[in-house]
């Protein structure tokens, strides 16, 4: 196994550690900060393994299989965990007073759930799309909008996690609010990039001569 694949596997092994610290409530809130650090380090390995693989000509089929799985599992896990700590989404509204938190709590619970569902649905659809392309031996170029989406997702998760660590402070609430803005932005980017990805490569879904629908 080459170095890029080992780095990718390290990212996968960091996911349960991330989950462990997220729920380690005995740390009195500091667990979210540690979880944020672990998440950022894990997310950073995505760029690292890709750079090493391309620069050293170490791209392998195993790497092509593991890398997107590691990324999607990491991000999906983080968003699902955050949904179990809904204060991450509505506590920042305390900047405008207690009544603002009460007003926002139900709306943000519903909205956050819908946003995470859209994000995960997009990833599943695009993954299925890539499977069809691979089966037809079609090469799909990397989408720059998709990379921006991934960066925005990672930043949103990091800010929301750090905000959870300092919910009782104004700084923590501001950080959490920035995380909320990034969360909504990455949801829009996720949907737009998904639609753009399919439209740009719609030939993948076109039946070639002699092919039949399964």
Residue pairs with C-beta under 8 A, 6 or more apart in sequence:
1 9
1 62
2 53
2 58
2 60
2 63
3 49
3 52
3 56
3 58
4 49
4 50
4 52
4 53
4 56
4 58
4 59
4 60
4 63
5 49
5 60
5 62
5 63
5 66
7 45
7 48
7 49
7 52
8 45
8 49
8 63
8 66
8 67
8 70
9 66
9 70
10 45
11 42
11 45
11 46
11 49
11 70
11 71
11 74
12 66
12 69
12 70
12 73
14 38
14 41
14 42
14 45
14 74
15 42
15 73
15 74
15 77
17 38
18 35
18 38
18 39
18 42
18 74
18 77
18 78
19 77
19 81
21 27
21 31
21 34
21 35
21 38
22 31
22 32
22 35
22 81
22 161
23 31
23 81
24 31
24 34
25 31
27 34
29 164
29 165
29 166
29 167
30 165
31 165
32 161
32 162
32 164
32 165
33 161
33 162
33 165
35 161
36 157
36 158
36 161
36 162
36 165
39 74
39 78
39 154
39 157
39 158
39 161
40 154
40 158
42 74
43 74
43 154
43 158
46 67
46 70
46 71
46 150
49 63
49 67
50 67
52 58
53 59
53 60
53 63
68 127
68 130
71 150
72 123
72 127
75 119
75 123
75 150
75 153
75 154
75 157
76 119
76 120
76 123
78 157
78 161
79 116
79 119
79 120
79 157
80 116
82 88
82 89
82 112
82 116
82 157
82 160
82 161
83 112
83 113
83 116
85 164
86 105
86 108
86 109
86 112
87 164
87 167
88 160
88 161
88 163
88 164
88 176
88 179
89 108
89 109
89 111
89 112
89 160
89 180
89 183
90 101
90 104
90 105
90 108
90 109
91 101
91 163
91 167
91 173
91 176
92 163
92 173
92 174
92 176
92 177
92 179
92 180
93 100
93 101
93 103
93 104
93 108
93 177
94 100
94 101
94 173
95 170
95 173
95 174
95 177
112 183
115 183
115 184
115 187
118 187
118 190
118 191
119 153
119 186
119 187
119 190
122 190
122 191
122 193
122 194
123 190
125 194
125 198
126 194
126 197
126 198
129 197
129 198
129 201
129 204
129 205
130 140
132 204
132 205
133 139
133 140
133 201
133 204
136 204
136 208
138 201
138 203
138 204
140 201
140 204
143 193
143 196
143 197
143 200
145 189
145 192
145 193
145 196
145 197
146 193
146 197
148 189
148 193
149 186
149 189
149 190
149 193
152 182
152 185
152 186
152 189
153 186
153 190
155 182
155 186
156 179
156 182
156 183
156 185
156 186
157 179
158 179
159 175
159 176
159 178
159 179
159 182
160 176
160 179
160 180
160 183
161 179
162 172
162 175
162 176
162 179
163 172
163 173
163 175
163 176
163 177
163 178
163 179
164 172
164 176
165 172
166 172
166 173
166 175
167 173
167 176
198 205
207 213
